[in-house]
Amino acid sequence: MDERLRVFSNIDYVIKQIDPQLSQKSIYLSKFLAASASGLFDASLNYLWDETIIQLRKRVSQFDLEYFYDNTVGGDRRKNFKTEDDLVKLQDSELINGANEIELISDVGFKHLTFINYMRNWASAAHPNQTDITGLQLISWLETCIKEVISLPIPSGAIQIKKLLANIRKEPINADNADEIGVFLTELSEEQSNSLAMAFFGIYTREDTDNQTRQNIKWLLPLLWKAIDEDTRNTFGIKYGYFSANHETEQKKLARQFLEIVEGQKYIPDDLRILEIQNSIRNLLNAHRGSNNFYNEPPFARELRRIVGIPPKIPKGINKHYVLTLVEVFMSNGNGIAWDAEPIYLELIEHFDSHQATIALLSFTTDQISSSLQIKLCKQKYVELLNFIKPKITNASTIELLDFILEFKGSYSEMRSDSRVQRVLKNLEILVK
């Protein structure tokens, strides 16, 4: 059967899921249909992706830009992101990650969009390739982009967070309504709590924030603090260190005030090397996830090795982030291995202790690694990693989980949902704190 027939036999049902006004105004969807009619499926995928990214940017801009940027952009780059126009400065992968962080797209949507982005990068007209896209694949990706981005209503929890952020900038909060808001805060997931706390920090430490807004955050932060994880708390300490290292006196003072609200001064890092490592990790991930990573990645890998040293000395506050970064870059981007960088990754992984090896093993539970495991090469590299770190793991339950994963016959990207895996994970939570 002509692959074009497969597309147009199903297109009416899929397109009907889009608001008619939107479908009429969408230039890229029109180009998608024209390219599909001509059998140019690689070009069709490119147009579909362009439309998805445009709609995702609109979705973010209609939400709360500061909230989005506070959770998506770190370090010195953050000051360059203020308006809707700055969204184009983000790589597509950053946009998707950020939208997932603040739950504008679901975990399932994030997983599917990550795979479509991979296919768009390596199987569409965006790059020379020898990959054939079928009609059913194309129509499936179209439906995914429509359901997960183009026509998806903003989740109710995200809408409530948007209202809260708007209100703390406008209305004074007292003990009574703080308790009312506290009830809402207890209903948030840990991920939502982490993201909201990041937004509170960003608002509080901005020099143009008024005193009333800061006072509102003082009422709410203690109610939120107990729900956020240690990684997020450590991030606030690292940000304080950035302000200190960059001689940003006012923001440093405000960051300390923020931590003092919840007696969180212990999260201020004693070792300012943590700032160097964090910046190096961020640069490496940006290179890894961006275009031309085979050329851009190795210098940043060498820079990370230089900063952490051999044997590596990793401050506790950034240990988990360091390990997860090495897992992600070692697994590749799915299209090929950065050969000049891989020996560096292996050298650093070789020095993992038992705790770090356990974090690496359990990395499949994170959204980023789980999503990457959809891709054949990434799965192969993850298995290679497990065999490499196996001698470092000493806990009996952890060894049992590792062996189970190596023998797992299902989809690795779905593995974290397996009931048998979840039972073991519950017992191992304490090992990766």
C-alpha positions as CSV (number, residue, x, y, z in Angstrom):
1,M,0.0,0.0,0.0
2,D,1.2,3.5,-0.8
3,E,2.5,5.0,2.5
4,R,0.7,8.2,1.5
5,L,-2.6,6.3,1.6
6,R,-1.9,5.2,5.2
7,V,-1.5,8.8,6.2
8,F,-4.6,10.2,4.4
9,S,-6.8,7.2,5.5
10,N,-6.3,8.4,9.1
11,I,-5.6,12.1,8.8
12,D,-9.3,13.3,9.2
13,Y,-9.7,11.6,12.6
14,V,-6.4,13.0,13.9
15,I,-6.8,16.6,12.6
16,K,-10.3,16.8,14.1
17,Q,-8.7,16.9,17.5
18,I,-7.4,20.4,16.7
19,D,-9.4,23.5,17.3
20,P,-10.6,24.5,13.7
21,Q,-9.4,28.1,14.2
22,L,-5.9,26.9,15.1
23,S,-5.7,24.4,12.2
24,Q,-6.7,27.1,9.7
25,K,-4.0,29.5,10.9
26,S,-1.2,27.0,11.2
27,I,1.2,27.4,8.3
28,Y,3.4,24.5,9.4
29,L,0.4,22.0,9.6
30,S,-0.5,23.1,6.1
31,K,3.0,22.4,5.0
32,F,2.9,19.1,6.8
33,L,-0.1,18.0,4.8
34,A,1.4,19.2,1.5
35,A,4.6,17.4,2.1
36,S,2.8,14.2,3.1
37,A,0.7,14.4,0.0
38,S,3.9,14.5,-2.0
39,G,5.4,11.5,-0.1
40,L,8.1,13.7,1.5
41,F,7.7,12.3,5.0
42,D,11.0,13.5,6.3
43,A,10.0,17.1,5.4
44,S,6.6,16.4,7.0
45,L,8.2,15.4,10.2
46,N,10.2,18.6,10.2
47,Y,7.1,20.8,9.7
48,L,5.2,18.9,12.4
49,W,8.1,19.5,14.9
50,D,8.2,23.2,14.0
51,E,4.5,23.5,14.7
52,T,4.8,21.6,18.0
53,I,7.6,23.8,19.2
54,I,5.7,27.0,18.2
55,Q,2.7,25.8,20.1
56,L,4.8,24.8,23.2
57,R,6.4,28.3,23.3
58,K,2.9,29.8,23.1
59,R,1.8,27.5,25.9
60,V,4.7,28.6,28.1
61,S,4.3,32.3,27.3
62,Q,0.6,32.1,28.3
63,F,1.5,30.5,31.7
64,D,4.2,32.2,33.8
65,L,7.5,33.0,32.1
66,E,9.5,33.7,35.3
67,Y,8.3,30.5,36.8
68,F,9.3,28.6,33.6
69,Y,12.7,30.3,33.3
70,D,13.5,29.8,37.0
71,N,13.0,26.1,36.6
72,T,14.6,25.7,33.2
73,V,17.6,28.1,32.9
74,G,20.5,28.1,35.4
75,G,23.6,30.0,36.2
76,D,24.6,33.1,34.4
77,R,22.3,32.4,31.4
78,R,19.2,33.1,33.6
79,K,19.6,36.9,33.4
80,N,19.4,36.7,29.6
81,F,15.8,35.2,29.7
82,K,13.1,37.6,30.6
83,T,10.4,37.9,27.8
84,E,8.5,35.7,25.4
85,D,11.0,36.6,22.7
86,D,13.8,34.9,24.7
87,L,12.1,31.5,24.3
88,V,13.8,31.1,20.9
89,K,17.2,31.1,22.6
90,L,16.4,27.7,24.2
91,Q,17.3,24.5,22.5
92,D,14.2,22.3,21.8
93,S,15.4,19.8,24.4
94,E,15.6,22.5,27.0
95,L,12.1,23.7,26.1
96,I,10.6,20.2,26.4
97,N,12.5,19.6,29.7
98,G,11.3,22.9,31.2
99,A,7.7,22.3,30.2
100,N,7.8,18.9,31.8
101,E,9.5,20.4,35.0
102,I,6.5,22.7,35.5
103,E,4.0,20.1,34.3
104,L,2.8,21.9,31.2
105,I,3.3,18.5,29.5
106,S,3.0,15.1,31.2
107,D,5.7,12.6,31.8
108,V,4.2,10.5,29.1
109,G,4.1,13.5,26.7
110,F,7.8,14.3,27.6
111,K,8.8,10.7,26.8
112,H,7.0,10.7,23.4
113,L,8.2,14.2,22.5
114,T,11.8,13.3,23.3
115,F,11.6,10.4,20.9
116,I,10.0,12.4,18.2
117,N,12.7,15.1,18.7
118,Y,15.3,12.4,18.3
119,M,13.7,11.1,15.1
120,R,13.3,14.7,13.8
121,N,17.0,15.3,14.4
122,W,18.2,12.1,12.8
123,A,15.5,10.9,10.4
124,S,13.9,14.0,8.9
125,A,14.9,16.5,6.3
126,A,16.7,18.5,9.1
127,H,19.7,16.2,8.5
128,P,20.9,14.0,5.7
129,N,20.0,10.4,6.5
130,Q,19.0,7.0,5.1
131,T,16.1,6.4,7.4
132,D,12.6,5.6,5.9
133,I,9.6,7.0,7.8
134,T,6.4,5.1,7.3
135,G,2.9,6.6,7.0
136,L,1.7,5.0,10.2
137,Q,4.7,6.4,12.1
138,L,4.0,9.8,10.8
139,I,0.3,9.8,11.6
140,S,1.1,8.4,15.1
141,W,3.6,11.3,15.7
142,L,1.1,13.8,14.5
143,E,-1.5,12.5,17.0
144,T,1.0,12.5,19.8
145,C,2.0,16.2,19.1
146,I,-1.7,17.2,19.0
147,K,-2.7,15.3,22.1
148,E,0.4,16.2,24.2
149,V,0.9,19.8,23.2
150,I,-1.2,21.4,20.5
151,S,-4.7,20.6,21.9
152,L,-3.8,19.7,25.5
153,P,-5.5,21.9,28.1
154,I,-3.2,23.2,30.8
155,P,-3.6,20.8,33.9
156,S,-5.6,22.1,36.8
157,G,-2.7,21.9,39.2
158,A,-0.6,24.1,36.9
159,I,-3.4,26.6,36.6
160,Q,-3.6,26.8,40.4
161,I,0.1,27.4,40.7
162,K,-0.1,30.1,38.1
163,K,-2.9,31.8,40.1
164,L,-0.9,31.5,43.3
165,L,2.2,33.1,41.7
166,A,0.1,35.9,40.3
167,N,-1.6,36.5,43.7
168,I,1.6,36.7,45.8
169,R,2.8,39.5,43.5
170,K,-0.5,41.4,44.0
171,E,-2.3,40.6,47.3
172,P,-1.0,40.7,50.9
173,I,-1.0,37.4,52.7
174,N,-1.7,37.0,56.5
175,A,-1.8,34.1,58.9
176,D,-5.3,33.2,58.0
177,N,-5.1,33.0,54.3
178,A,-1.6,31.5,54.5
179,D,-3.2,28.5,56.3
180,E,-5.8,28.3,53.5
181,I,-3.0,28.3,50.9
182,G,-1.1,25.8,52.9
183,V,-3.9,23.2,52.4
184,F,-3.4,23.6,48.6
185,L,0.4,23.3,49.0
186,T,0.0,19.9,50.8
187,E,-1.8,18.6,47.8
188,L,1.1,19.3,45.4
189,S,3.3,16.5,44.2
190,E,7.0,16.6,45.2
191,E,7.9,17.7,41.6
192,Q,5.3,20.5,41.8
193,S,6.6,21.5,45.2
194,N,10.2,21.6,44.0
195,S,9.2,23.8,41.0
196,L,7.2,26.2,43.1
197,A,10.0,26.5,45.6
198,M,12.4,27.4,42.7
199,A,9.9,30.1,41.6
200,F,9.7,31.5,45.2
201,F,13.5,31.7,45.3
202,G,13.7,33.4,41.9
203,I,11.0,36.0,42.9
204,Y,12.5,36.6,46.3
205,T,16.1,37.2,45.1
206,R,15.1,39.5,42.3
207,E,16.2,43.0,43.1
208,D,13.0,44.5,41.6
209,T,10.7,42.4,43.8
210,D,8.7,44.6,46.2
211,N,8.7,44.0,50.0
212,Q,5.1,42.9,50.1
213,T,5.8,40.0,47.7
214,R,8.8,38.9,49.8
215,Q,6.6,39.1,52.9
216,N,4.1,36.8,51.2
217,I,6.8,34.3,50.4
218,K,7.9,34.4,54.1
219,W,4.4,33.2,55.0
220,L,4.3,30.4,52.5
221,L,7.9,29.1,52.3
222,P,7.8,27.3,55.7
223,L,4.6,25.5,54.6
224,L,6.3,24.3,51.4
225,W,9.8,23.6,52.6
226,K,9.0,20.2,54.2
227,A,7.6,18.9,50.9
228,I,10.7,19.7,48.7
229,D,13.6,17.3,48.2
230,E,17.2,17.6,49.3
231,D,18.4,18.2,45.7
232,T,16.2,21.3,45.5
233,R,17.4,22.6,48.9
234,N,21.0,22.1,47.8
235,T,20.3,24.1,44.7
236,F,19.4,27.1,46.7
237,G,22.7,26.9,48.5
238,I,24.5,26.6,45.2
239,K,22.7,29.7,43.9
240,Y,23.8,31.6,47.0
241,G,27.3,30.5,46.2
242,Y,27.0,31.8,42.6
243,F,25.9,35.2,43.9
244,S,28.8,35.3,46.3
245,A,31.4,34.2,43.7
246,N,30.0,36.8,41.2
247,H,30.0,39.6,43.8
248,E,26.3,40.1,43.4
249,T,26.0,41.5,46.9
250,E,22.2,42.3,47.0
251,Q,21.1,39.0,45.5
252,K,23.5,37.2,47.9
253,K,21.9,38.9,50.8
254,L,18.4,38.1,49.6
255,A,19.4,34.4,49.0
256,R,20.6,34.2,52.6
257,Q,17.4,35.8,53.9
258,F,15.4,33.2,51.9
259,L,17.3,30.3,53.5
260,E,17.1,31.9,56.9
261,I,13.2,31.8,56.7
262,V,13.4,28.0,57.0
263,E,16.7,27.8,58.9
264,G,18.3,26.4,55.8
265,Q,21.7,28.0,56.1
266,K,23.3,24.5,56.3
267,Y,22.7,24.2,52.5
268,I,25.1,27.0,51.8
269,P,28.2,25.1,50.4
270,D,31.5,25.3,52.4
271,D,33.3,24.2,49.2
272,L,32.9,26.8,46.4
273,R,34.3,24.2,44.0
274,I,30.7,23.0,43.8
275,L,29.9,26.1,41.7
276,E,32.7,25.3,39.3
277,I,31.5,21.7,39.0
278,Q,27.8,22.8,38.5
279,N,28.8,25.2,35.8
280,S,30.9,22.6,34.0
281,I,28.1,20.1,34.2
282,R,25.7,22.6,32.7
283,N,28.0,23.4,29.9
284,L,28.6,19.7,29.1
285,L,24.8,18.9,29.1
286,N,24.1,21.8,26.8
287,A,26.7,20.6,24.4
288,H,25.5,17.0,24.6
289,R,21.9,17.9,24.0
290,G,22.6,20.4,21.3
291,S,23.6,20.1,17.6
292,N,27.1,19.1,16.6
293,N,27.6,17.4,19.9
294,F,30.3,15.1,18.5
295,Y,32.5,18.2,18.0
296,N,31.3,20.4,20.9
297,E,31.1,17.8,23.7
298,P,34.8,16.6,24.2
299,P,36.2,20.0,25.3
300,F,33.6,20.2,28.0
301,A,34.2,16.6,29.0
302,R,37.9,17.5,29.4
303,E,37.0,20.6,31.4
304,L,34.8,18.6,33.8
305,R,37.7,16.1,34.4
306,R,40.1,18.9,35.1
307,I,37.8,20.5,37.6
308,V,36.8,17.3,39.6
309,G,40.3,15.9,39.4
310,I,41.5,12.3,39.3
311,P,40.5,10.7,41.6
312,P,37.4,12.9,41.5
313,K,36.5,14.9,44.6
314,I,32.8,15.6,44.4
315,P,31.0,17.7,47.1
316,K,28.0,16.0,48.6
317,G,25.6,18.7,47.5
318,I,26.2,18.0,43.8
319,N,27.1,14.3,43.9
320,K,23.8,13.0,42.5
321,H,23.7,15.6,39.7
322,Y,27.3,14.7,38.8
323,V,26.5,11.0,38.5
324,L,23.3,11.4,36.5
325,T,25.1,13.7,34.1
326,L,27.8,11.1,33.5
327,V,25.2,8.5,32.9
328,E,23.3,10.6,30.4
329,V,26.4,11.6,28.4
330,F,27.8,8.1,28.4
331,M,24.6,6.7,27.0
332,S,25.1,9.0,24.0
333,N,22.3,11.0,22.2
334,G,21.1,7.9,20.5
335,N,22.7,8.6,17.1
336,G,26.3,7.8,17.8
337,I,29.1,8.0,20.3
338,A,31.2,11.0,21.0
339,W,34.4,9.0,20.7
340,D,36.8,11.7,21.9
341,A,34.7,12.2,25.0
342,E,33.9,8.6,25.9
343,P,37.3,7.7,27.4
344,I,36.9,10.6,29.8
345,Y,33.5,9.4,30.8
346,L,34.8,5.9,31.4
347,E,37.7,7.2,33.5
348,L,35.3,9.2,35.7
349,I,32.8,6.4,36.0
350,E,35.7,4.0,36.9
351,H,36.2,6.1,40.1
352,F,32.6,5.8,41.2
353,D,32.2,4.6,44.8
354,S,29.4,2.2,45.8
355,H,27.0,5.0,46.5
356,Q,27.6,6.7,43.2
357,A,27.3,3.3,41.4
358,T,23.9,2.8,43.0
359,I,22.8,6.3,41.8
360,A,23.9,5.3,38.3
361,L,22.0,2.0,38.5
362,L,18.8,3.8,39.6
363,S,19.1,6.5,37.0
364,F,16.5,4.7,34.9
365,T,13.8,6.1,37.4
366,T,14.5,9.7,36.2
367,D,12.4,11.2,33.4
368,Q,15.5,12.1,31.4
369,I,17.2,8.6,31.4
370,S,13.9,6.7,31.2
371,S,13.1,8.7,28.1
372,S,16.5,8.1,26.5
373,L,16.1,4.3,27.1
374,Q,13.5,4.3,24.3
375,I,16.4,4.6,21.8
376,K,18.3,1.4,20.9
377,L,21.9,2.8,21.3
378,C,21.1,4.5,24.6
379,K,19.7,1.2,26.0
380,Q,22.9,-0.7,24.8
381,K,25.1,1.9,26.5
382,Y,23.1,1.7,29.7
383,V,23.5,-2.1,29.8
384,E,27.2,-1.5,29.1
385,L,27.3,0.9,32.0
386,L,25.7,-1.6,34.4
387,N,28.2,-4.3,33.6
388,F,31.0,-1.7,34.1
389,I,29.8,-0.6,37.5
390,K,28.6,-4.0,38.8
391,P,31.8,-4.8,40.8
392,K,31.4,-1.5,42.7
393,I,27.9,-2.5,44.0
394,T,28.0,-4.3,47.3
395,N,24.5,-4.2,48.8
396,A,22.6,-7.5,48.2
397,S,19.3,-5.9,47.3
398,T,21.0,-3.6,44.8
399,I,22.9,-6.4,43.2
400,E,19.6,-8.3,42.9
401,L,18.0,-5.3,41.1
402,L,21.0,-4.9,38.8
403,D,20.8,-8.6,37.8
404,F,17.0,-8.3,37.3
405,I,17.5,-5.3,35.0
406,L,20.1,-7.1,32.9
407,E,17.7,-9.9,32.4
408,F,14.6,-7.7,31.9
409,K,12.8,-8.6,28.7
410,G,10.4,-5.7,28.5
411,S,10.9,-2.1,27.4
412,Y,13.6,-0.4,29.5
413,S,11.8,2.9,29.1
414,E,8.8,1.4,30.9
415,M,10.9,-0.5,33.5
416,R,10.4,2.0,36.3
417,S,6.6,1.2,36.2
418,D,7.1,-2.5,36.6
419,S,5.6,-3.7,39.9
420,R,8.5,-5.9,40.8
421,V,11.0,-3.1,40.2
422,Q,8.9,-0.7,42.3
423,R,8.9,-3.1,45.3
424,V,12.7,-3.2,45.2
425,L,13.0,0.5,44.7
426,K,11.1,1.2,47.9
427,N,13.7,-0.7,49.9
428,L,16.6,1.1,48.2
429,E,15.3,4.7,48.6
430,I,17.5,5.3,51.6
431,L,20.7,4.4,49.7
432,V,20.5,7.3,47.3
433,K,19.6,10.1,49.7
